[in-house]
Amino acid sequence: MSCDLPQKIGNNNCSTKTSIKIFLQNCIVWWHTTLKTQLKPNKKVAAIEQNCRTFAQWRRALKRWIRKRWAIRQKMSSLSTTDSSTSAWGGGGRASLKAKRKSRKSVRSSRSDMLSSLPDIFECHQLIDSPRRVQYERTQLTIQTPLAAALDIFYLDVANICQGELDELTTRAKDLCTYIYQRVIKRGYQIGIRLQKPVFLGSAFDDTAVVSLNEVDILMPFECLDASLDSAEAGYYVIPLKPFKEQKGEPPDPHRYGRSEDGMHLSSMVVAKNIHSLLVRVLRYHPWAELLPFTVADGQSQITVSWKAKQFFNLIPATRVHGEDFHLVSRPYPLDDHPQSELLWRGCFSVKEAKILQRINKADRGIRCKAFKLLKTLIKIEPTLVGLTSYHLKTVLLHSFDCIVDSIPRWHKDGVDIAFQCLLEELLHFLTIKNLPHFFINEYNLLGGLGSRRLAVLRARINFLHNNSNELSRLLQKHCNKKQKMKMSIEETE
């Protein structure tokens, strides 16, 4: 069936019950086909997504049109009935009133039959890749279980972060970027770098921060490159450049800020060193920002600005290639004797991940993200879960994303305890098969850096917590008591 834009709801061709059914079926088929083929955004798709984002909106809009159309038809028929009755009976009376009531009753019954038949039409979505869950769910009150109560207490006492502290950190990060960008624009042109608008990443900006936070990642993207990518290994890429030969009277090399020694690639290490040297001059007289020395540490940012050694802002050089929808960041690579290590750029999908988390929050009122924050807190403070990172849990949450159902805002009937248990079950599955694929790069195993012995320990511990809710509640209560004792000791010392 064609996936062209269906006719407008107010079309006069949809005047009968049969044509309305056909119209609505075409709408649903078009909607499913659009989501299935993942068409590029165009005017038609944008107009549909803006006007009617859910099947419920289609149904409500169609109901409103039916009521309006029947009201107009009833008004016209009542006027014609009144004229004929008055002319036949000489001015009306009881007979005209009975005729009016009878016509209204018949119209009302026929209209109710048509409205009642509309929900049955939506059964046709089961023929086209129907999701496992139901599109429409009634609002239900969740049953408060002992595990749910323990999770709520743990969230309030341990996991929840002070909003004032979080606002102070984000405000300071934005002020730092404003200061840098106002001064680096002119100086950046001297080495050929044209910085674009910064991108703020991390849990401080996607509402997943827990316990305490003193670090922020900031992408500093420069010009978009017109080049092709060569995949070196899973998650890393090499950017080849065209050879350039300097000539008198010709403009300088546009990639002189990061061209490698061989002159054929864009080196992430050279770009990071040049931007660091540029920031040394920019932040020399800043009132509170202290630029740390340029370091190459595995897993850490190369360019870091600190505030009184309490808060750290990681400035990450990034770029994009035409035709790709993700950033390439200059993150350190485990250096070895291979000379290509300094040329590698890591793929960064943080912007796309943040958009998916927003859609998940709209779909289930933030239940799954709350469960993610609870488990993220638990792996930070529980010594038996050493080896798991917050990005492991975030990837597990992304794998549970359903692109059809999660795009439909609805009330979710599951509580935080069910979502927490489901997250543990998904994590246990990936630990069992010893493979947690990256959400956007399937061949990249995020558990590849953990040894088989550590994976066995984590699998046994997660399995025990998943199958023993009483033990899980006791563990949460133990950490709550420990947190309260720490607060009391701090108050006594003050």
C-alpha positions in Angstrom: 0.0 0.0 0.0 1.3 3.5 -0.8 2.6 5.5 2.1 1.5 8.9 0.7 0.0 11.4 3.0 -3.6 10.5 3.6 -6.5 12.9 2.9 -7.5 15.5 5.4 -10.0 14.6 8.0 -12.4 17.2 6.8 -12.7 15.8 3.3 -16.2 15.5 2.0 -15.4 12.1 0.5 -15.5 10.6 4.0 -19.3 11.0 4.5 -20.3 7.4 5.1 -19.3 4.8 7.7 -17.4 2.6 5.2 -15.3 5.5 3.8 -14.4 6.6 7.3 -13.1 3.1 8.1 -11.1 3.0 4.9 -9.7 6.5 5.6 -8.6 5.6 9.1 -7.0 2.4 8.0 -5.0 4.3 5.4 -3.9 6.7 8.1 -2.7 3.9 10.3 -1.0 2.0 7.5 0.8 5.2 6.5 1.9 5.9 10.0 3.3 2.4 10.5 5.0 2.4 7.2 6.6 5.8 7.9 8.0 4.6 11.2 9.1 1.2 9.8 11.0 2.6 6.9 12.4 5.6 9.0 12.0 8.1 6.2 14.1 11.2 6.3 12.2 14.2 7.7 10.3 16.1 5.1 7.4 18.6 5.1 4.7 15.9 5.0 6.1 13.8 7.8 6.8 16.9 9.9 3.3 18.2 9.5 1.8 14.8 10.5 4.1 14.5 13.5 3.2 18.0 14.6 -0.5 17.7 14.2 -1.2 14.1 15.2 1.6 12.3 17.0 -0.4 9.3 18.4 -3.2 7.0 17.3 -5.3 8.5 20.1 -5.1 11.9 18.5 -6.3 10.4 15.1 -9.3 8.9 16.9 -10.2 12.0 18.8 -9.8 14.2 15.8 -12.0 11.9 13.8 -14.6 11.8 16.5 -14.7 15.6 16.6 -15.2 15.7 12.9 -18.0 13.1 13.0 -19.8 15.0 15.8 -19.5 18.3 13.9 -20.7 16.8 10.6 -23.7 15.1 12.2 -24.6 18.2 14.0 -24.7 20.1 10.7 -26.7 17.3 9.1 -29.1 17.2 12.1 -29.6 20.9 11.9 -30.4 20.8 8.2 -32.7 17.8 8.5 -34.5 19.4 11.5 -35.1 22.5 9.5 -36.5 20.6 6.6 -38.6 18.4 8.9 -39.9 21.5 10.7 -40.9 23.1 7.3 -42.6 20.0 6.1 -44.4 19.4 9.4 -45.6 22.9 9.7 -46.8 23.0 6.1 -48.6 19.6 6.6 -50.2 20.3 10.0 -50.7 24.0 9.7 -48.2 25.3 12.3 -46.9 22.3 14.2 -48.3 21.0 17.5 -47.8 17.6 19.2 -47.2 15.8 15.9 -44.4 18.1 15.0 -42.8 17.7 18.4 -43.0 13.9 18.1 -41.5 14.0 14.7 -38.6 16.2 16.0 -37.9 13.8 18.9 -38.0 10.8 16.7 -35.6 12.2 14.2 -33.2 13.3 16.9 -33.3 9.9 18.5 -32.5 8.1 15.3 -29.7 10.5 14.4 -28.2 10.1 17.9 -28.3 6.3 17.8 -26.7 6.2 14.3 -24.0 8.6 15.4 -23.3 6.5 18.6 -23.0 3.4 16.4 -20.4 5.0 14.2 -18.4 6.3 17.2 -18.5 2.9 18.9 -17.1 1.3 15.8 -14.0 3.5 15.7 -11.9 1.6 18.3 -12.4 -1.7 16.4 -10.8 -0.1 13.4 -7.5 0.1 15.3 -7.2 -3.7 15.3 -5.7 -3.4 11.8 -2.3 -2.4 13.3 -1.8 -6.0 14.4 -1.3 -6.9 10.7 1.7 -4.6 10.3 4.6 -5.4 12.7 2.4 -4.9 15.8 4.5 -4.3 19.0 4.3 -6.6 21.9 2.6 -4.1 24.1 -0.7 -2.4 23.8 -0.9 1.1 22.5 -3.7 2.2 24.8 -3.4 1.5 28.5 -5.8 2.8 31.1 -4.5 4.6 34.1 -4.0 2.2 37.0 -2.8 2.8 40.5 0.4 0.9 41.2 0.4 -1.4 44.2 2.9 -0.3 46.8 5.1 -3.3 47.5 7.9 -3.5 50.2 10.5 -3.3 47.5 8.9 -0.2 46.0 8.9 1.4 49.4 12.5 0.6 50.0 13.4 1.9 46.6 11.6 5.2 47.2 13.4 5.7 50.6 16.7 4.8 48.9 16.1 7.4 46.2 15.2 10.2 48.6 18.0 9.5 51.1 20.9 8.3 48.9 20.4 8.7 45.2 18.8 12.1 45.0 21.2 14.9 44.3 20.9 18.5 45.6 19.3 20.6 42.9 21.1 23.7 44.0 24.5 22.0 43.6 23.5 20.8 40.2 22.3 24.2 39.1 25.6 25.8 40.3 27.6 23.3 38.3 25.7 23.7 35.1 25.7 27.5 35.4 29.5 27.6 35.9 30.0 25.3 32.9 27.9 27.7 30.7 29.8 30.8 32.0 33.1 29.1 31.3 32.1 28.4 27.7 30.8 31.9 27.2 34.1 33.3 28.4 36.2 31.0 26.2 34.2 31.4 23.1 34.2 35.2 23.3 38.0 35.2 23.3 38.9 32.2 21.3 37.1 33.2 18.1 39.7 35.6 16.8 42.7 33.7 18.1 41.2 30.4 16.8 41.3 31.7 13.3 45.1 32.1 13.5 45.5 28.3 13.5 42.6 27.6 11.2 40.0 26.4 13.9 36.5 27.7 13.6 34.7 26.7 16.7 30.9 26.1 16.7 28.3 26.1 19.4 29.3 24.0 22.4 27.4 20.8 23.3 26.9 20.0 27.0 26.9 16.3 27.8 26.7 14.1 30.8 24.3 13.3 33.6 24.2 17.0 34.7 22.2 17.9 31.6 20.1 14.8 30.9 18.6 14.5 34.4 20.4 11.3 35.3 22.8 12.7 38.0 22.9 10.8 41.3 24.6 11.1 44.7 27.1 13.9 43.9 28.5 15.3 40.7 31.7 17.4 40.2 32.5 16.7 36.5 31.0 17.9 33.2 31.8 17.0 29.7 31.6 19.7 27.0 32.0 19.1 23.3 33.9 21.8 21.4 33.0 21.1 17.8 34.8 22.8 15.0 34.0 22.9 11.3 32.3 20.0 9.6 34.7 18.1 7.4 34.1 17.1 3.8 35.8 13.8 4.0 35.2 10.1 4.2 35.6 7.9 7.3 37.7 4.8 7.5 36.7 2.4 10.3 39.8 1.3 12.1 38.1 -0.9 14.7 34.8 -1.0 16.5 34.0 2.5 17.8 37.1 4.3 16.3 37.6 6.0 13.0 40.3 7.5 10.9 39.8 10.7 8.9 41.8 10.9 5.7 42.7 14.3 4.2 43.7 15.4 0.8 47.4 16.2 0.4 48.2 19.9 0.5 51.3 21.6 -0.9 52.0 25.2 0.1 52.5 27.7 -2.6 53.2 31.4 -2.7 50.1 33.6 -3.1 47.8 30.7 -2.2 45.7 30.4 1.0 47.2 28.4 3.9 46.3 24.8 4.6 42.7 24.7 6.0 43.6 21.7 8.1 46.9 22.9 9.5 45.6 22.8 13.0 45.5 19.0 13.0 47.3 17.5 10.0 49.4 14.5 10.9 53.1 14.1 10.3 52.5 12.1 7.1 50.1 14.8 5.9 47.4 12.3 4.9 45.2 12.2 8.1 43.6 14.4 10.7 45.3 13.6 14.0 43.2 13.8 17.1 46.3 14.2 19.3 47.6 17.2 17.2 44.1 18.9 17.4 44.0 18.4 21.1 47.4 19.9 21.7 46.8 22.9 19.5 43.5 23.7 21.3 45.1 23.2 24.7 47.9 25.7 23.7 45.2 28.1 22.6 43.3 27.8 25.9 46.5 28.5 27.8 46.5 32.0 26.5 42.7 32.5 26.8 42.4 31.3 30.4 45.5 33.0 31.7 43.6 35.8 33.4 40.4 34.0 34.3 39.3 34.7 37.9 38.6 31.1 38.9 39.4 28.7 36.0 42.6 26.8 36.2 43.7 24.9 33.1 45.4 21.6 34.0 48.5 20.5 32.1 48.0 18.5 28.9 47.9 14.8 29.8 47.3 11.6 27.9 45.5 9.4 30.4 43.6 6.3 29.4 39.9 7.0 29.9 40.2 10.6 31.0 39.8 13.8 29.1 42.9 15.5 27.7 41.9 19.1 28.3 40.5 19.8 31.8 39.6 23.0 33.5 39.3 22.9 37.3 37.6 25.2 39.8 39.4 25.2 43.2 40.2 21.5 42.6 36.5 20.7 43.4 34.8 20.9 40.0 36.2 19.7 36.7 35.2 20.7 33.2 36.4 18.4 30.4 36.7 20.3 27.1 36.6 17.7 24.3 37.5 18.7 20.7 35.0 17.2 18.3 34.1 17.3 14.6 31.6 15.9 12.2 31.8 14.5 8.7 29.2 15.4 6.0 26.7 12.6 5.8 27.1 11.2 9.3 24.8 11.9 12.2 27.3 11.6 15.1 30.3 13.4 16.4 33.9 12.3 16.3 35.7 13.2 19.5 39.4 13.5 20.4 39.3 11.0 23.3 42.5 9.3 24.4 43.2 5.9 23.0 45.4 3.2 24.7 48.7 4.2 23.2 51.0 1.5 22.0 53.8 1.1 19.5 51.5 1.4 16.6 51.8 4.8 15.0 48.1 4.9 14.0 47.0 5.3 17.6 47.3 9.1 17.5 45.1 9.3 14.4 42.0 7.6 15.9 38.8 9.4 16.6 36.1 7.9 18.8 32.5 8.0 17.7 30.2 9.9 20.1 26.4 9.3 20.1 25.6 11.2 23.3 23.2 13.7 21.6 21.1 10.9 20.0 21.1 9.0 23.4 19.8 12.1 25.2 16.9 12.4 22.7 16.0 8.7 23.2 16.0 9.2 27.0 13.6 12.1 26.6 11.2 9.9 24.6 11.4 7.2 27.2 10.6 9.7 30.0 7.5 10.9 28.1 6.3 7.3 27.5 6.4 6.0 31.1 6.5 9.2 33.2 10.2 8.7 34.0 9.7 5.3 35.7 12.5 3.5 33.8 14.9 6.4 34.1 14.3 6.5 37.9 15.1 2.8 38.0 18.2 3.5 36.0 19.3 6.2 38.5 18.7 3.8 41.4 20.8 1.0 39.9 23.4 3.6 38.9 23.6 4.7 42.6 23.9 1.1 43.7 26.8 0.2 41.5 28.7 3.3 42.8 28.4 2.5 46.5 28.2 -1.3 46.5 31.7 -2.9 46.4 30.5 -6.2 45.1 29.4 -4.5 41.8 32.8 -3.1 40.9 33.4 -3.3 37.2 30.0 -2.1 36.1 29.8 1.5 34.9 26.9 3.9 34.4 27.4 3.6 30.6 26.8 -0.1 30.9 23.4 0.5 32.6 22.6 3.3 30.1 23.2 0.9 27.2 20.9 -1.7 28.8 18.2 0.9 29.2 18.6 2.0 25.6 18.2 -1.6 24.4 14.8 -1.8 26.1 13.7 1.1 23.9 10.7 0.4 21.6 10.7 2.9 18.8 6.9 2.5 18.1 5.4 2.2 21.6 7.8 4.6 23.3 6.9 7.3 20.8 3.3 7.2 22.1 2.9 9.3 25.4 0.7 7.2 27.7 0.3 6.3 31.3 2.4 3.3 32.2 0.9 0.9 34.7 4.3 -0.6 36.0 5.8 0.8 39.2 9.5 1.6 39.9 9.9 -1.9 41.5 8.9 -3.7 38.3 11.1 -1.4 36.2 14.0 -2.0 38.5 13.5 -5.8 38.3 13.3 -5.6 34.5 16.5 -3.6 34.3 18.3 -6.2 36.5 16.9 -9.0 34.3 18.2 -7.3 31.1 21.6 -6.7 32.7 21.7 -10.4 33.9 21.0 -11.5 30.3 23.9 -9.6 28.9 26.3 -10.7 31.6 25.3 -14.3 31.0 26.1 -14.2 27.2 29.2 -12.1 28.0 28.3 -9.6 25.4 26.7 -6.1 25.8 26.6 -4.6 22.3 26.8 -0.9 21.8 23.4 0.5 21.0 24.6 2.1 17.7 27.6 -0.1 17.0 26.5 -3.7 17.4 29.9 -5.2 16.8 31.4 -3.3 19.7 31.2 -5.3 23.0 31.2 -3.0 26.0 32.0 -6.0 28.3 35.1 -6.9 26.4 37.4 -5.1 28.9 36.2 -7.2 31.8 37.8 -10.6 32.6 35.8 -13.8 32.6 36.3 -14.1 36.4 34.9 -10.7 37.1 32.0 -11.3 34.8 31.2 -14.5 36.7 31.2 -12.6 40.0 28.9 -9.9 38.7 26.5 -12.4 37.1 26.2 -14.3 40.4 25.6 -11.1 42.4 23.0 -9.6 40.0 21.2 -13.0 39.8 21.1 -13.1 43.6 19.6 -9.6 43.9 17.1 -10.2 41.1 15.8 -13.4 42.7 15.7 -12.2 46.3 13.7 -9.0 46.7 14.1 -9.3 50.5 17.8 -9.3 50.3 17.7 -6.3 47.9 15.5 -4.4 50.3 17.9 -5.1 53.1 20.9 -3.9 51.1 19.1 -0.7 50.2 18.2 -0.1 53.9 21.8 -0.7 54.9 23.0 2.0 52.6 20.3 4.4 53.8 21.3 3.8 57.5 25.0 4.4 56.5 24.1 7.7 54.8 22.1 8.9 57.8 25.0 8.1 60.2 27.4 10.1 57.9 25.0 13.0 58.0 24.7 12.9 61.8 28.5 12.7 62.2 28.9 15.8 59.9 26.3 17.7 61.9 28.1 16.8 65.2 31.5 18.0 63.9 30.0 21.3 62.7 
